[in-house]
Amino acid sequence: MEEYERLKEVVASAEEDVIRADKGNKAAGTRVRKSMQDVKKAAQDVRNKVLELRQQGEQPPAPPAPPSPSF
């Protein structure tokens, strides 16, 4: 799922700044907060895609065609 791959990329890209922020780097902390907003958006995209897939699977089958009249 493309949306999930994007989420993993966003999380992975924040790792270095998370480590720097943990050591007290304020600029890195700002970048981490920005990255977490991106994570939030990407996670919402995954949720929406999963819901879309679930709804596609729950669609009832098309009703059978009415029988053609016999003359």
PyRosetta script that sets phi, psi and omega in degrees:
from pyrosetta import init, pose_from_sequence

init()
pose = pose_from_sequence("MEEYERLKEVVASAEEDVIRADKGNKAAGTRVRKSMQDVKKAAQDVRNKVLELRQQGEQPPAPPAPPSPSF")
pose.set_psi(1, 123.0)
pose.set_omega(1, -176.0)
pose.set_phi(2, -59.2)
pose.set_psi(2, -39.9)
pose.set_omega(2, -177.9)
pose.set_phi(3, -64.0)
pose.set_psi(3, -38.4)
pose.set_omega(3, 179.7)
pose.set_phi(4, -69.0)
pose.set_psi(4, -39.7)
pose.set_omega(4, 177.7)
pose.set_phi(5, -61.6)
pose.set_psi(5, -39.6)
pose.set_omega(5, 178.0)
pose.set_phi(6, -63.1)
pose.set_psi(6, -41.7)
pose.set_omega(6, 178.8)
pose.set_phi(7, -60.4)
pose.set_psi(7, -45.0)
pose.set_omega(7, 179.2)
pose.set_phi(8, -62.3)
pose.set_psi(8, -38.7)
pose.set_omega(8, 179.4)
pose.set_phi(9, -64.2)
pose.set_psi(9, -42.6)
pose.set_omega(9, -178.8)
pose.set_phi(10, -64.4)
pose.set_psi(10, -43.2)
pose.set_omega(10, 179.5)
pose.set_phi(11, -64.2)
pose.set_psi(11, -45.2)
pose.set_omega(11, -178.9)
pose.set_phi(12, -63.6)
pose.set_psi(12, -36.4)
pose.set_omega(12, -177.8)
pose.set_phi(13, -69.3)
pose.set_psi(13, -20.8)
pose.set_omega(13, -179.0)
pose.set_phi(14, -86.1)
pose.set_psi(14, -11.1)
pose.set_omega(14, -171.3)
pose.set_phi(15, -56.5)
pose.set_psi(15, -48.2)
pose.set_omega(15, -177.2)
pose.set_phi(16, -61.7)
pose.set_psi(16, -42.2)
pose.set_omega(16, 179.0)
pose.set_phi(17, -68.6)
pose.set_psi(17, -32.8)
pose.set_omega(17, 176.9)
pose.set_phi(18, -62.7)
pose.set_psi(18, -43.0)
pose.set_omega(18, 178.8)
pose.set_phi(19, -63.2)
pose.set_psi(19, -44.6)
pose.set_omega(19, 179.6)
pose.set_phi(20, -65.0)
pose.set_psi(20, -41.3)
pose.set_omega(20, -179.9)
pose.set_phi(21, -64.1)
pose.set_psi(21, -36.5)
pose.set_omega(21, 178.8)
pose.set_phi(22, -63.7)
pose.set_psi(22, -26.8)
pose.set_omega(22, 178.9)
pose.set_phi(23, -88.7)
pose.set_psi(23, 2.1)
pose.set_omega(23, 174.7)
pose.set_phi(24, 105.2)
pose.set_psi(24, 3.3)
pose.set_omega(24, 179.9)
pose.set_phi(25, -74.6)
pose.set_psi(25, 110.5)
pose.set_omega(25, -175.0)
pose.set_phi(26, -68.4)
pose.set_psi(26, -37.7)
pose.set_omega(26, 179.4)
pose.set_phi(27, -64.2)
pose.set_psi(27, -39.1)
pose.set_omega(27, 177.8)
pose.set_phi(28, -65.4)
pose.set_psi(28, -36.2)
pose.set_omega(28, 177.5)
pose.set_phi(29, -61.8)
pose.set_psi(29, -39.6)
pose.set_omega(29, 176.6)
pose.set_phi(30, -63.3)
pose.set_psi(30, -43.3)
pose.set_omega(30, 178.8)
pose.set_phi(31, -65.4)
pose.set_psi(31, -35.5)
pose.set_omega(31, 178.2)
pose.set_phi(32, -64.7)
pose.set_psi(32, -44.2)
pose.set_omega(32, 179.3)
pose.set_phi(33, -60.8)
pose.set_psi(33, -40.8)
pose.set_omega(33, 176.6)
pose.set_phi(34, -63.2)
pose.set_psi(34, -44.1)
pose.set_omega(34, 179.1)
pose.set_phi(35, -62.2)
pose.set_psi(35, -37.1)
pose.set_omega(35, -179.9)
pose.set_phi(36, -67.4)
pose.set_psi(36, -31.4)
pose.set_omega(36, 173.2)
pose.set_phi(37, -64.6)
pose.set_psi(37, -40.5)
pose.set_omega(37, 177.8)
pose.set_phi(38, -65.4)
pose.set_psi(38, -37.6)
pose.set_omega(38, 177.2)
pose.set_phi(39, -63.2)
pose.set_psi(39, -43.9)
pose.set_omega(39, 179.7)
pose.set_phi(40, -58.8)
pose.set_psi(40, -45.5)
pose.set_omega(40, 179.7)
pose.set_phi(41, -65.3)
pose.set_psi(41, -44.1)
pose.set_omega(41, -179.8)
pose.set_phi(42, -64.2)
pose.set_psi(42, -38.4)
pose.set_omega(42, 178.2)
pose.set_phi(43, -65.2)
pose.set_psi(43, -38.5)
pose.set_omega(43, 177.6)
pose.set_phi(44, -65.0)
pose.set_psi(44, -38.0)
pose.set_omega(44, 177.0)
pose.set_phi(45, -62.3)
pose.set_psi(45, -39.8)
pose.set_omega(45, 177.5)
pose.set_phi(46, -64.2)
pose.set_psi(46, -45.5)
pose.set_omega(46, 179.8)
pose.set_phi(47, -59.1)
pose.set_psi(47, -44.2)
pose.set_omega(47, 179.9)
pose.set_phi(48, -63.8)
pose.set_psi(48, -40.1)
pose.set_omega(48, 179.6)
pose.set_phi(49, -65.7)
pose.set_psi(49, -42.6)
pose.set_omega(49, 179.1)
pose.set_phi(50, -62.4)
pose.set_psi(50, -42.5)
pose.set_omega(50, 177.9)
pose.set_phi(51, -62.5)
pose.set_psi(51, -43.0)
pose.set_omega(51, 178.1)
pose.set_phi(52, -60.2)
pose.set_psi(52, -44.7)
pose.set_omega(52, 179.4)
pose.set_phi(53, -64.6)
pose.set_psi(53, -40.1)
pose.set_omega(53, 179.7)
pose.set_phi(54, -64.3)
pose.set_psi(54, -42.1)
pose.set_omega(54, -179.4)
pose.set_phi(55, -67.1)
pose.set_psi(55, -34.4)
pose.set_omega(55, 177.5)
pose.set_phi(56, -64.6)
pose.set_psi(56, -36.7)
pose.set_omega(56, -179.4)
pose.set_phi(57, -74.7)
pose.set_psi(57, -20.5)
pose.set_omega(57, -177.2)
pose.set_phi(58, -93.6)
pose.set_psi(58, -1.9)
pose.set_omega(58, -178.8)
pose.set_phi(59, -64.6)
pose.set_psi(59, 130.5)
pose.set_omega(59, -179.9)
pose.set_phi(60, -68.2)
pose.set_psi(60, 151.4)
pose.set_omega(60, 179.2)
pose.set_phi(61, -64.9)
pose.set_psi(61, 152.7)
pose.set_omega(61, 178.3)
pose.set_phi(62, -63.0)
pose.set_psi(62, 140.2)
pose.set_omega(62, 179.8)
pose.set_phi(63, -65.8)
pose.set_psi(63, 150.8)
pose.set_omega(63, 179.8)
pose.set_phi(64, -64.8)
pose.set_psi(64, 150.3)
pose.set_omega(64, 178.4)
pose.set_phi(65, -66.7)
pose.set_psi(65, 141.5)
pose.set_omega(65, 178.5)
pose.set_phi(66, -64.7)
pose.set_psi(66, 148.5)
pose.set_omega(66, -179.0)
pose.set_phi(67, -64.4)
pose.set_psi(67, 143.7)
pose.set_omega(67, 179.0)
pose.set_phi(68, -75.5)
pose.set_psi(68, 143.2)
pose.set_omega(68, -178.0)
pose.set_phi(69, -66.8)
pose.set_psi(69, 141.7)
pose.set_omega(69, 177.4)
pose.set_phi(70, -99.0)
pose.set_psi(70, 124.8)
pose.set_omega(70, 178.9)
pose.set_phi(71, -108.7)
pose.dump_pdb("model.pdb")
